[in-house]
Amino acid sequence: MAQTTNSRALGWALGVVLGCALFVGCDDGASACEGDACLPDANTDAPLDVDPVSELLPAYLSETGLYAEVASDVIADGVMTYTPRWQLYSDGAAKRRWLKLPADGADLVPIDTTDMDHWIAPVGTKVWKEFSAGSTRVETRYFVKGELGWEGVSYIWLADGSDAVVAPDGKVNAAGTELNVPDMASCRQCHDRAGDALLGLDALQLDTDALGGDETLTTLAAAGAFSTPPIGTTPFFPVGGTTQEVAALGYLHVNCGTCHNATSDLNYLPVEFRMLTATAATPAQSPTYQTAIGTMASMQICDGSPVTCAELVIAPGDPAASVLYRRFVTNNPARHMPPLGTEILDESGRALLFAWITALDLP
């Protein structure tokens, strides 16, 4: 991609790193100082002169391999679309997700699925997740697995949709929306606690019927994407319980289980919300039921004074007495859970958790 060096590009690039407050103002070629950066004019036909983050993380989204034609939103050959069964809430953003596995000739290099609960992606795997607020495309996050492990960064979309520019330092209220683009360190807070960093891409999340042509456990197995394919037909790993139980456990699986799981550095707490294929059919055997329902909260997660803490993580029949529920609805950003992407309360999630906890049997 051709690049130019000019004051507008330099001002924007420095603004991302240093903040617009250090400048007298944006020049005439930029639309405004918005948040922490001088935004480029949406009508510019010249790309910004910015540097890649690393050899694996280029300066522009168009250089990552996602698109055959970025301006027309044409996805490249070999890139697969997927939609998790349960959605991670991110301040109400709409999302699209893609996966590309490396190839060995005409065959895919498969994901190591020896442990169906903890997939290990091959070197060269790429994943993307796009965030939109209404009709505004705000951000696309990109992760790629190199020889030394995963690398990832966010790309913020130009207003004209011609490309997205790397933003390693993130941005508050990007593109005039209430969505915050996380910096690289914040991204790793969740990804590093989720096993092999593929959030939303697991057996239980994809064990569904095809949705609009998206990939599922069945189609990925047929494509040779797994070292050890699941046996039988979907649902390979049925999730048991009432409709309300399945919804609640699925919600906790994706919104809490990413960090609170047996392989995370937070397992000392210990509460676990990540569902497992072996116990998904029986809610009472799930990690949530075994570690959180009727369980005394540790001092680290207690919602009261650590000295006098005598509270339950989930108090059956009583959301107000449940640390999990109170920390979900609190306005205190230091106590709120989940900690990222939840400036705007997920009202549907709140209602689901309230109804589910209320319906739990008292001990």
matplotlib code that plots the C-alpha trace (Angstrom):
import matplotlib.pyplot as plt

x = [0.0, 1.4, 2.0, 2.7, 4.3, 2.6, 1.7, -1.7, -0.4, 2.4, 0.0, -2.5, 0.2, 1.8, -1.6, -2.4, 0.7, 1.1, -2.5, -4.0, -3.5, 0.1, -0.7, -2.0, -4.7, -5.3, -4.2, -6.7, -6.3, -7.8, -11.4, -11.0, -9.2, -11.5, -10.5, -6.8, -6.0, -6.3, -8.6, -7.9, -10.3, -12.8, -12.4, -8.7, -7.5, -4.1, -3.4, -1.7, 2.0, 2.1, 4.4, 3.6, 3.7, 5.7, 6.5, 3.2, 1.1, 1.1, 0.0, -3.2, -6.0, -6.0, -2.5, -3.6, -5.2, -8.8, -10.0, -9.9, -11.2, -11.5, -13.6, -16.2, -16.1, -15.2, -13.6, -10.5, -10.6, -9.9, -11.2, -14.0, -16.9, -18.2, -20.7, -20.5, -23.7, -23.4, -22.2, -19.6, -21.1, -19.1, -21.1, -23.8, -21.5, -22.5, -19.8, -18.5, -15.8, -13.4, -10.9, -8.1, -6.1, -2.7, -2.6, -0.3, -0.8, -4.5, -5.1, -5.6, -3.2, -5.6, -6.3, -5.1, -8.3, -6.9, -8.5, -11.8, -12.2, -8.8, -8.0, -4.5, -4.2, -1.4, 1.3, 0.0, -3.6, -5.4, -8.6, -10.4, -13.3, -15.1, -17.0, -19.8, -22.0, -25.2, -24.1, -20.6, -17.8, -15.4, -12.8, -11.4, -9.2, -6.6, -4.7, -2.1, -0.1, 3.6, 6.4, 6.6, 2.9, 0.0, 0.3, -2.7, -3.7, -6.8, -7.3, -9.6, -11.6, -11.2, -14.5, -14.7, -14.4, -11.4, -9.2, -8.5, -5.3, -3.4, -4.0, -1.7, -2.6, -6.3, -8.8, -11.6, -15.0, -13.7, -15.4, -17.7, -19.3, -19.3, -17.1, -13.6, -10.8, -8.5, -4.8, -2.7, -2.1, -5.8, -6.6, -4.1, -5.9, -8.6, -6.8, -4.0, -6.4, -8.4, -6.1, -4.9, -6.4, -9.3, -12.2, -15.6, -14.0, -14.5, -16.5, -19.5, -19.7, -19.8, -21.8, -24.9, -26.7, -25.3, -26.3, -26.4, -23.5, -21.2, -18.8, -19.9, -18.3, -19.7, -18.5, -15.0, -14.7, -15.6, -13.0, -10.3, -9.9, -9.5, -6.8, -9.4, -12.9, -15.9, -17.8, -21.4, -23.6, -24.5, -25.1, -21.9, -21.9, -25.5, -26.0, -28.6, -31.1, -34.0, -33.9, -33.1, -30.3, -28.7, -28.9, -27.4, -24.6, -23.8, -23.7, -21.4, -19.3, -18.4, -18.6, -16.9, -15.4, -12.7, -10.9, -12.5, -11.5, -9.3, -6.3, -6.3, -4.0, -7.2, -8.0, -6.8, -10.0, -11.5, -14.6, -15.0, -17.6, -16.3, -18.4, -16.8, -17.9, -17.9, -20.3, -22.4, -25.3, -25.9, -26.0, -25.4, -22.1, -20.9, -18.1, -20.5, -22.7, -19.8, -17.7, -20.0, -23.6, -23.9, -20.1, -18.6, -16.8, -13.1, -11.8, -10.5, -13.9, -16.0, -18.2, -18.0, -15.2, -12.6, -12.3, -15.9, -16.7, -19.4, -21.1, -22.0, -20.8, -24.3, -27.0, -29.8, -33.0, -31.5, -29.7, -29.2, -27.2, -25.1, -21.6, -21.7, -24.9, -23.9, -20.6, -22.3, -24.7, -22.5, -21.6, -18.2, -15.8, -13.2, -15.7, -17.7, -17.5, -16.7, -14.1, -13.9, -16.4, -19.2, -19.5, -23.0, -24.8, -26.0, -29.6, -30.6, -27.8, -28.7, -32.3, -31.2, -28.9, -31.5, -34.2, -31.9, -30.5, -34.1, -35.2, -32.4, -33.5, -32.6, -30.2]
y = [0.0, 3.4, 5.8, 9.5, 11.6, 14.8, 16.9, 15.4, 11.9, 12.8, 14.6, 11.7, 9.1, 11.1, 11.9, 8.3, 7.8, 11.1, 12.5, 15.5, 17.6, 18.0, 19.8, 23.3, 21.8, 19.6, 21.0, 21.8, 18.4, 16.6, 16.7, 17.3, 16.4, 13.6, 11.8, 11.2, 11.7, 14.0, 12.1, 12.1, 13.7, 11.0, 12.3, 11.9, 9.6, 9.2, 6.6, 7.6, 7.1, 4.8, 2.0, -1.6, -2.9, -5.9, -8.2, -10.0, -6.9, -4.5, -0.9, -1.5, -4.0, -4.5, -6.0, -8.8, -11.0, -10.6, -8.9, -9.5, -5.9, -3.9, -1.0, -3.4, -5.6, -8.7, -11.3, -13.2, -16.8, -19.2, -17.0, -18.6, -16.8, -18.0, -16.9, -18.2, -19.6, -17.3, -13.7, -11.8, -8.5, -5.4, -2.3, -3.3, -3.6, -5.7, -8.1, -10.2, -12.8, -14.7, -17.4, -18.5, -21.7, -22.2, -24.7, -27.6, -27.8, -28.4, -29.4, -27.3, -27.5, -28.6, -27.3, -29.7, -30.9, -33.7, -32.0, -30.8, -28.2, -26.6, -26.2, -25.4, -23.5, -24.1, -21.5, -19.2, -19.2, -15.8, -14.6, -11.3, -9.7, -6.5, -4.2, -1.8, 0.7, 1.0, 1.6, 2.8, 0.3, 1.2, -1.4, -4.8, -6.8, -9.1, -12.0, -14.1, -17.0, -16.8, -19.1, -17.5, -17.4, -15.1, -11.4, -9.1, -5.5, -3.4, -1.5, 1.6, 2.2, 5.4, 7.3, 6.6, 2.8, 2.6, 0.9, 0.6, 1.8, 0.1, 1.5, -0.3, 2.3, 2.0, 4.9, 6.1, 6.7, 5.8, 7.1, 9.3, 6.3, 5.0, 2.1, 2.0, 0.4, -1.4, -1.1, -4.2, -4.9, -4.8, -7.3, -9.7, -9.6, -11.8, -13.6, -14.9, -16.4, -18.2, -21.0, -20.6, -17.1, -18.1, -16.4, -17.7, -20.4, -23.6, -26.9, -25.8, -22.4, -23.9, -27.1, -25.7, -25.8, -23.6, -19.9, -18.1, -20.2, -19.6, -22.4, -24.9, -27.8, -30.0, -28.0, -27.4, -31.1, -31.9, -29.4, -31.1, -28.3, -30.7, -33.2, -35.2, -34.6, -35.0, -38.3, -38.4, -35.6, -32.2, -31.7, -33.6, -32.2, -31.5, -28.7, -29.9, -28.1, -25.8, -23.0, -20.5, -22.7, -23.1, -19.4, -18.5, -21.0, -20.0, -16.4, -17.1, -19.4, -16.6, -13.4, -14.8, -18.2, -16.6, -15.5, -17.7, -21.2, -24.0, -23.0, -19.3, -17.5, -16.5, -20.1, -19.5, -17.7, -20.4, -20.0, -21.4, -20.4, -22.1, -25.0, -28.3, -30.8, -33.7, -32.1, -29.8, -32.2, -31.9, -28.4, -29.7, -31.1, -27.9, -25.8, -23.0, -25.2, -26.9, -23.8, -20.8, -21.7, -21.7, -21.2, -18.7, -15.9, -15.5, -12.3, -11.3, -11.3, -10.5, -7.4, -6.3, -5.9, -8.6, -8.8, -9.6, -11.3, -13.9, -13.8, -16.3, -16.1, -17.1, -17.2, -19.5, -17.6, -14.2, -12.1, -9.2, -11.5, -12.9, -11.4, -12.3, -10.3, -7.3, -7.0, -7.3, -4.4, -2.1, 1.4, 1.2, 0.6, -0.8, -3.5, -4.1, -7.4, -8.1, -5.4, -4.5, -3.5, -3.0, 0.8, 0.3, -2.3, -5.3, -5.1, -8.3, -10.1, -8.6, -9.7, -13.2, -13.6, -12.1, -14.6, -17.6, -16.9, -16.2, -19.6, -21.6, -23.8, -22.7, -25.1]
z = [0.0, -1.0, 1.9, 2.3, 4.9, 5.8, 8.9, 9.1, 9.3, 11.7, 14.0, 14.1, 14.7, 17.5, 18.9, 19.4, 21.4, 23.2, 23.3, 21.6, 24.8, 23.9, 20.7, 20.2, 17.9, 14.9, 11.6, 8.8, 7.3, 10.4, 11.4, 15.1, 18.3, 19.5, 22.7, 22.6, 18.9, 15.9, 13.6, 9.9, 7.4, 6.2, 2.7, 2.4, -0.4, 1.1, 3.8, 7.1, 7.6, 10.6, 11.6, 12.2, 15.7, 14.8, 11.9, 12.6, 13.3, 10.3, 10.2, 8.4, 8.8, 5.0, 5.3, 7.8, 5.2, 6.2, 3.1, -0.6, -1.0, 2.2, 0.9, -0.5, 2.6, 0.5, 2.7, 1.4, 0.3, 3.1, 5.8, 7.7, 9.5, 12.9, 15.5, 19.1, 20.6, 23.6, 23.1, 25.1, 26.0, 25.0, 25.8, 23.4, 20.3, 17.4, 16.3, 13.4, 13.7, 11.4, 11.5, 9.1, 9.7, 7.9, 5.1, 4.2, 0.5, -0.1, 3.6, 6.6, 9.5, 12.2, 15.6, 18.3, 19.8, 21.9, 24.8, 23.5, 26.2, 25.5, 21.8, 20.7, 17.5, 15.0, 14.3, 11.6, 12.9, 12.5, 14.2, 13.8, 15.7, 14.4, 16.7, 15.5, 17.2, 15.2, 11.6, 12.7, 12.3, 15.1, 15.6, 14.4, 16.8, 15.2, 16.8, 15.0, 16.4, 15.8, 16.7, 20.2, 20.8, 20.2, 19.2, 19.0, 18.5, 17.7, 14.4, 14.4, 11.3, 9.2, 8.9, 5.1, 5.7, 3.4, 6.0, 9.7, 11.3, 14.1, 17.6, 20.1, 22.8, 22.3, 22.3, 24.6, 22.9, 19.5, 16.3, 18.4, 20.1, 23.6, 22.7, 24.1, 22.1, 24.5, 24.5, 23.9, 27.6, 28.4, 25.6, 27.1, 30.5, 29.1, 26.3, 28.5, 30.9, 28.3, 27.4, 23.8, 23.3, 21.0, 22.9, 21.7, 19.6, 21.5, 21.3, 23.3, 21.5, 18.0, 18.7, 17.0, 13.7, 10.9, 11.2, 7.9, 6.5, 9.5, 10.5, 13.2, 14.9, 12.2, 9.2, 10.7, 11.4, 7.8, 6.6, 8.5, 11.1, 14.1, 15.0, 16.9, 15.5, 17.7, 17.3, 16.2, 15.1, 16.6, 19.4, 20.1, 23.7, 24.8, 27.3, 29.8, 32.0, 31.6, 29.0, 31.7, 33.1, 29.7, 29.0, 32.4, 32.4, 28.8, 29.7, 32.6, 30.4, 28.0, 30.2, 33.3, 32.4, 30.2, 33.4, 36.1, 35.0, 36.2, 34.0, 34.7, 37.1, 39.0, 39.9, 43.5, 44.3, 43.6, 41.5, 38.0, 35.4, 32.3, 31.2, 30.3, 27.6, 30.1, 32.5, 30.2, 30.1, 33.9, 35.4, 38.9, 37.8, 36.1, 37.5, 38.3, 40.4, 42.1, 42.9, 43.1, 44.2, 48.0, 48.3, 50.7, 48.8, 49.3, 50.7, 47.3, 45.7, 48.8, 48.3, 51.9, 54.4, 53.9, 57.7, 58.2, 54.9, 55.3, 51.9, 49.2, 45.7, 44.6, 47.2, 45.9, 45.7, 46.7, 44.0, 46.5, 48.8, 45.9, 45.5, 41.8, 41.2, 43.2, 41.5, 38.2, 38.8, 40.9, 39.6, 41.2, 38.4, 40.8, 41.8, 38.7, 36.9, 34.1, 34.3, 30.6, 28.0, 30.5, 31.1, 29.8, 32.0, 30.1, 31.1, 29.4, 31.2, 34.5, 34.1, 33.1, 36.2, 38.5, 37.3, 37.4, 40.9, 42.1, 40.8, 42.4, 45.2, 48.7, 50.5]

ax = plt.figure().add_subplot(projection="3d")
ax.plot(x, y, z, "-o")
ax.set_aspect("equal")
plt.show()
